[in-house]
C-alpha cells in the first residue's frame, strides 16, 4: 500500500509539473507571436506601401498561419484553466438572438473564404439566457467555423434557434461527409480529430469541441450532435431559458 501511494504521488506531481510547463510556455509564446501577427497585418493592409503580388501572397500566408498558431496557444491555455478549476465566467442575462447575429457577422468572412454561405433561422431567437457573452460567442464560433470548413463549396451552413419548454436549442448544420462512426465516441475529447485527408487539409487544434463542451456545461447547458437528414452533421447545444 505504501509503495502504491508513493507511485500515485509521483504521477500527480509529474502531471502538475507538465501542466505548469505547458501553461508557462504558452504564455511566453503568445506575447511575441501577437507582435508578429500585428506587424504582418500592418504590412498586408498597405500601411507601409503597396506590395508586389508575390510578396503579398507570402506575407498573407505567414499571417494566416501565425493566427492558427495563436489560436492553438489560446485553446491550450483555455483547456488548462478549465481542467484546473481556475476558469471563471462573467454571467449576464442577454438575448440569444443578439449573440447569434453577432456570431454570424463575425464568421461571415471565414465562411466566404471556404466558399460557403451562413444562413440563420431563429423563430425563437428573442429568448433570454444567462451566459457569459464572450464564452458563448466562443462556442458559436467553434461550431460555425467547423461547419464551414467541412461543408462543400457553394453550400450553406444553417444556424437555427428553437425553444422547447424551459430550454432553447441552437443548431449548426453542415452538408459535409459526416462524422466517422469510430470517431463519434471521442469527438468531444481533447485533441480529438478524425484521421482523414480532409481533416488534415482543413486543419484545426482538436480542442475546440472539448472547450465548447466544458463551457456549455458551465453555463448550465449541454451539447451534442446528430446526423443531418440528407447528409452532413447537426451540432447543437441546449441552454436554460432565463426566467
C-alpha positions as CSV (number, residue, x, y, z in Angstrom):
1,X,0.0,0.0,0.0
2,X,2.8,2.4,0.9
3,X,4.6,1.8,-2.4
4,X,1.3,2.2,-4.3
5,X,0.6,5.6,-2.7
6,X,4.1,6.9,-3.4
7,X,3.7,5.9,-7.0
8,X,0.4,7.8,-7.3
9,X,2.1,10.8,-5.6
10,X,4.9,10.9,-8.2
11,X,2.4,10.6,-11.0
12,X,0.4,13.5,-9.7
13,X,3.5,15.6,-9.2
14,X,4.6,14.8,-12.8
15,X,1.2,15.8,-14.1
16,X,1.3,19.0,-12.2
17,X,4.7,19.9,-13.5
18,X,3.7,19.1,-17.0
19,X,0.6,21.4,-16.8
20,X,2.7,24.2,-15.3
21,X,5.3,23.9,-18.1
22,X,2.6,23.9,-20.8
23,X,0.9,26.9,-19.3
24,X,4.1,28.9,-18.9
25,X,5.4,28.0,-22.4
26,X,2.0,29.0,-23.9
27,X,2.1,32.4,-22.2
28,X,5.7,33.0,-23.2
29,X,4.9,32.2,-26.9
30,X,1.7,34.3,-27.1
31,X,3.4,37.7,-26.5
32,X,5.9,37.6,-29.3
33,X,3.5,35.8,-31.6
34,X,0.9,38.6,-31.1
35,X,3.5,41.2,-32.1
36,X,4.5,39.2,-35.2
37,X,0.9,38.9,-36.3
38,X,0.2,42.6,-35.7
39,X,3.2,43.5,-37.8
40,X,2.2,41.3,-40.6
41,X,-1.3,42.7,-40.5
42,X,0.1,46.2,-40.9
43,X,2.2,45.1,-43.8
44,X,-0.7,43.3,-45.5
45,X,-3.0,46.3,-45.1
46,X,-0.7,48.5,-47.1
47,X,0.3,50.7,-44.1
48,X,3.9,50.8,-45.4
49,X,3.1,50.9,-49.1
50,X,1.8,48.6,-51.7
51,X,3.5,45.2,-52.0
52,X,4.2,43.1,-55.1
53,X,1.5,40.4,-55.5
54,X,4.0,37.6,-54.9
55,X,5.3,39.2,-51.7
56,X,1.7,39.9,-50.5
57,X,0.9,36.2,-51.1
58,X,3.8,35.1,-48.8
59,X,3.1,37.6,-46.1
60,X,-0.7,36.7,-46.1
61,X,0.3,33.0,-45.7
62,X,2.5,34.0,-42.8
63,X,-0.3,36.0,-41.2
64,X,-2.8,33.2,-41.5
65,X,-0.5,30.5,-40.1
66,X,0.6,32.8,-37.3
67,X,-3.1,33.3,-36.4
68,X,-3.6,29.5,-36.5
69,X,-0.7,29.1,-34.1
70,X,-2.1,31.8,-31.8
71,X,-5.5,30.0,-31.8
72,X,-3.8,26.8,-30.7
73,X,-2.0,28.5,-27.9
74,X,-5.2,30.2,-26.7
75,X,-7.0,26.9,-26.8
76,X,-4.3,25.2,-24.8
77,X,-4.5,27.9,-22.1
78,X,-8.3,27.7,-22.0
79,X,-8.3,23.9,-21.6
80,X,-5.6,24.1,-18.9
81,X,-7.7,26.6,-17.0
82,X,-10.9,24.6,-17.4
83,X,-9.3,21.4,-16.1
84,X,-7.5,23.1,-13.2
85,X,-10.7,24.8,-11.9
86,X,-9.2,28.3,-12.4
87,X,-11.7,29.2,-15.1
88,X,-14.5,31.7,-14.2
89,X,-17.5,33.0,-16.1
90,X,-18.9,36.5,-16.2
91,X,-22.6,35.6,-16.4
92,X,-25.3,38.1,-17.5
93,X,-28.8,37.9,-19.0
94,X,-28.8,38.6,-22.7
95,X,-30.9,38.0,-25.8
96,X,-29.8,34.8,-27.5
97,X,-30.7,36.3,-30.9
98,X,-28.1,39.1,-30.3
99,X,-25.4,36.5,-29.8
100,X,-26.5,34.6,-32.9
101,X,-26.5,37.7,-35.0
102,X,-23.0,38.8,-33.8
103,X,-21.6,35.3,-34.4
104,X,-22.9,35.3,-37.9
105,X,-21.4,38.6,-38.8
106,X,-18.0,37.7,-37.2
107,X,-17.8,34.4,-39.0
108,X,-19.1,35.6,-42.4
109,X,-15.6,36.3,-43.7
110,X,-14.4,32.8,-42.6
111,X,-17.3,31.2,-44.4
112,X,-16.7,33.1,-47.5
113,X,-13.1,32.1,-47.5
114,X,-14.3,28.5,-47.6
115,X,-16.9,29.5,-50.3
116,X,-20.0,28.6,-48.2
117,X,-22.9,30.7,-47.0
118,X,-24.2,31.3,-43.5
119,X,-28.0,31.2,-43.1
120,X,-29.9,31.8,-39.8
121,X,-33.4,30.7,-38.9
122,X,-34.4,32.0,-35.5
123,X,-38.1,31.8,-34.8
124,X,-37.3,31.7,-31.0
125,X,-34.2,33.8,-31.0
126,X,-35.7,36.5,-28.8
127,X,-35.5,34.4,-25.7
128,X,-33.1,35.5,-22.9
129,X,-30.4,33.3,-21.5
130,X,-27.9,33.7,-18.6
131,X,-24.5,33.2,-20.1
132,X,-21.0,34.6,-20.4
133,X,-21.3,36.6,-23.7
134,X,-17.6,36.1,-24.6
135,X,-17.6,32.4,-23.9
136,X,-20.9,31.7,-25.7
137,X,-19.5,33.5,-28.7
138,X,-16.5,31.2,-28.5
139,X,-18.8,28.2,-28.6
140,X,-20.7,29.6,-31.5
141,X,-17.5,30.4,-33.4
142,X,-16.2,26.9,-32.9
143,X,-19.3,25.2,-34.2
144,X,-19.8,27.6,-37.1
145,X,-16.2,27.5,-38.2
146,X,-16.1,23.7,-38.1
147,X,-19.3,23.5,-40.2
148,X,-17.9,26.0,-42.7
149,X,-14.6,24.1,-43.0
150,X,-16.3,20.7,-43.7
151,X,-19.1,21.9,-46.0
152,X,-18.8,21.5,-49.8
153,X,-18.2,24.7,-51.7
154,X,-21.3,26.6,-52.7
155,X,-23.4,25.1,-49.9
156,X,-24.9,26.7,-46.8
157,X,-24.2,26.4,-43.1
158,X,-27.6,26.8,-41.3
159,X,-27.9,28.2,-37.7
160,X,-31.3,27.6,-36.2
161,X,-32.8,28.6,-32.8
162,X,-35.8,26.8,-31.4
163,X,-37.3,26.8,-27.9
164,X,-38.6,23.7,-26.2
165,X,-40.2,24.5,-22.9
166,X,-37.6,25.6,-20.4
167,X,-34.8,25.0,-22.9
168,X,-33.7,26.7,-26.1
169,X,-31.7,24.8,-28.7
170,X,-29.1,26.3,-31.1
171,X,-28.3,24.0,-34.0
172,X,-25.5,24.4,-36.6
173,X,-25.8,22.2,-39.6
174,X,-23.3,21.4,-42.3
175,X,-23.7,19.4,-45.5
176,X,-20.3,17.6,-45.3
177,X,-19.4,13.9,-45.4
178,X,-20.5,13.3,-41.8
179,X,-18.6,12.0,-38.8
180,X,-17.0,8.6,-39.0
181,X,-18.6,6.0,-36.7
182,X,-15.3,5.1,-35.0
183,X,-14.7,8.7,-34.1
184,X,-18.0,9.6,-32.6
185,X,-17.3,8.4,-29.1
186,X,-14.3,10.7,-28.6
187,X,-15.3,13.7,-30.6
188,X,-15.5,15.9,-27.5
189,X,-12.2,14.7,-26.1
190,X,-9.0,16.8,-26.1
191,X,-7.0,16.9,-29.3
192,X,-9.7,14.7,-31.0
193,X,-9.6,14.8,-34.8
194,X,-10.8,12.3,-37.2
195,X,-8.0,10.7,-39.1
196,X,-8.8,11.6,-42.6
197,X,-7.2,13.5,-45.5
198,X,-10.0,16.1,-45.3
199,X,-9.3,16.8,-41.6
200,X,-5.6,17.2,-42.1
201,X,-6.2,19.5,-45.1
202,X,-8.7,21.7,-43.2
203,X,-6.6,22.0,-40.1
204,X,-7.7,22.7,-36.5
205,X,-6.4,22.3,-33.0
206,X,-8.6,19.4,-31.9
207,X,-9.5,21.4,-28.8
208,X,-12.5,23.5,-29.9
209,X,-15.2,20.9,-29.3
210,X,-13.7,19.9,-25.9
211,X,-13.6,23.5,-24.8
212,X,-17.2,24.1,-26.2
213,X,-18.5,21.2,-24.2
214,X,-16.9,22.4,-20.9
215,X,-18.1,26.0,-21.4
216,X,-21.7,24.9,-22.3
217,X,-21.9,22.7,-19.2
218,X,-20.5,25.5,-17.0
219,X,-23.4,27.8,-18.3
220,X,-25.9,25.1,-17.3
221,X,-26.4,23.6,-20.7
222,X,-25.4,20.6,-22.8
223,X,-24.0,19.9,-26.2
224,X,-24.3,17.1,-28.7
225,X,-24.5,16.2,-32.4
226,X,-26.6,14.0,-34.8
227,X,-26.7,13.1,-38.4
228,X,-28.5,15.6,-40.6
229,X,-31.2,14.4,-42.9
230,X,-29.9,14.4,-46.5
231,X,-26.3,14.2,-45.4
232,X,-24.0,16.2,-43.1
233,X,-24.0,16.8,-39.4
234,X,-26.0,18.8,-36.9
235,X,-24.2,20.1,-33.8
236,X,-26.4,21.6,-31.2
237,X,-26.4,23.0,-27.6
238,X,-29.2,23.5,-25.2
239,X,-29.4,26.3,-22.6
240,X,-32.0,27.1,-19.9
241,X,-34.3,30.0,-20.8
242,X,-33.9,32.8,-18.3
243,X,-36.9,33.2,-16.1
